[in-house]
Amino acid sequence: MQLPSQSLSACRRVPPLLDTKPTPGNNGRLEHFSWRFVYVATEIWLLVIERERQMADASVIERNYLSAKDQYAKLGVNTDQALEALVKIPVSLQCWQGDDVGGFENTGALTGGIQATGNYPGKARTADELRADVEKALSLIPGTHRLNLHAIYAETGGKKVDRDALLPEHFSRWIDWAKSRKMGLDFNPTYFSHPLAADNFTLSARDEKKRKFWVDHGIACRRIGAAMGKALKNPCVTNVWIPDGYKDIPADRKTPREILKKSLDEIFAEPIDPKLNLDAVEGKLYGIGLESYVVGSHEFYLGYAVANKKMVCLDAGHYHPTEGIAEKISAVLNFLDEILLHVSRGVRWDSDHVVILSDDLRAIGEEIVRGGYTKRVHIGLDFFDASINRVAAWTIGTRSMLKSLMLALLEPSRKLRELEAAGDFTARLALLEELKTMPFSAVWDYHCVKQNVPVGMAWLDAVKEYEKSVLSKRS
């Protein structure tokens, strides 16, 4: 069994047990050597003790796993196969959690109804800092995943490059970084926090000059996504979301949507190989300043996606507060080849709280797995919390998403379907309830050990150490 490397380093932070200095005289050097020998021997002894403790912990984890494996096997579930399946499912982490959706344009406050609340110290100020923070989070999350970028995270070398003129070269360092980590990238045009988006109209703007600017931005972003996909040999999902709409009741709902359709047609006019780039469109029910009317509603984009063979993006926070997206997955996949999910947690509105292992999240994982959709659903995260440690936010949210998938993979899905088809709803309910007390945590801990990431709360120790040594030094 492979042991987590993080815990081995912990003992190296133990302060010297014998704080001595050589005394003056002929024996000073020899005495210093003797004390140094004792200190080194003590440190080695601590290393051995720590290693033995880890081996004991690993032995307990493996023993617990084998017991859990037997229990699941009685239900017809192969836990080894479940773990093999889980490792193949990537989750796309949102870069904007690391800097509160700030980006590197320095254009001022967020617009488009987006709010990042809180002021926890240590947010990333540069692309290098953001990459370092993402790397720390990825080191605490089992599996190989992806990173989702917005256009405002371009690196232009200090030059002013407006969004309609962005090129793949402005993301070359992101591409090189992802290539070094053998991971994929996803992408988003940024239709907010810009002077030409101040009135909440971009692709549906009546002003032709403004509309053309945003169409050109969308075209540029598709080409950037394709360049990412080509360089990484892994298709990039480029998702379009706009903040267009009205605060109060409009007199004309029709015209903005006709303009939006025209703009999307122009953006998608250039054929791009789906092996390089996959297009998605994302709707929303309402937003701050868009309470009465959103141009790009769910119905609008679903219709557009079906008619134009694009992916629709289902964002967990973009519907009524009590409306989940899990039920929508199998519905839309009857008409679309693939879809994109933005997994978030809204508290009374689209607040983008950090994802936790809630019933809603479990339902999403269940629907993906039960439907056999793991290769047709692209899972992205979309939350940003500035009130807590941002590396911890990524870690908690992504690990929770993976737990929801693992729980679904540990279901006796064939048995459940047989009971349902036979009309034995009593047994179906009984089995679903019994599954809730199965030893899932033993399987998860074993998975973390196998993937060489911290088990249990040990990841938080690594985050606190990173905060102390790195994040706290940022102004």
Sequence and secondary structure as in RCSB ss.txt:
>XXXX:A:sequence
MQLPSQSLSACRRVPPLLDTKPTPGNNGRLEHFSWRFVYVATEIWLLVIERERQMADASVIERNYLSAKDQYAKL
GVNTDQALEALVKIPVSLQCWQGDDVGGFENTGALTGGIQATGNYPGKARTADELRADVEKALSLIPGTHRLNLH
AIYAETGGKKVDRDALLPEHFSRWIDWAKSRKMGLDFNPTYFSHPLAADNFTLSARDEKKRKFWVDHGIACRRIG
AAMGKALKNPCVTNVWIPDGYKDIPADRKTPREILKKSLDEIFAEPIDPKLNLDAVEGKLYGIGLESYVVGSHEF
YLGYAVANKKMVCLDAGHYHPTEGIAEKISAVLNFLDEILLHVSRGVRWDSDHVVILSDDLRAIGEEIVRGGYTK
RVHIGLDFFDASINRVAAWTIGTRSMLKSLMLALLEPSRKLRELEAAGDFTARLALLEELKTMPFSAVWDYHCVK
QNVPVGMAWLDAVKEYEKSVLSKRS
>XXXX:A:secstr
    HHHHHHGGG   S      SSTTHHHHHHHHHHHHHHHHHHHHHHHHHHHHHHHHHHHHHHHHHHHHHHTT
T  HHHHHHHHHT  EEEEGGGGTTS  SS   S  SS       S    SHHHHHHHHHHHHTTSSS  EEEEE
GGG   TT    GGG  GGGGHHHHHHHHHTT  EEEE   SSSGGGTTS STT SSHHHHHHHHHHHHHHHHHH
HHHHHHHTS EEEEE    EESS  S SHHHHHHHHHHHHHHT S   TTTEEEEEE  S  TT SSEESS HHH
HHHHHHHHT EEEEETTSS TT  SHHHHHHHTTT S EEEEE B SSSS  B   S HHHHHHHHHHHHTT TT
TEEEEE    SSS HHHHHHHHHHHHHHHHHHHHTS HHHHHHHHHTT HHHHHHHHHHHTTS HHHHHHHHHHH
TT   TTHHHHHHHHHHHHTGGG  
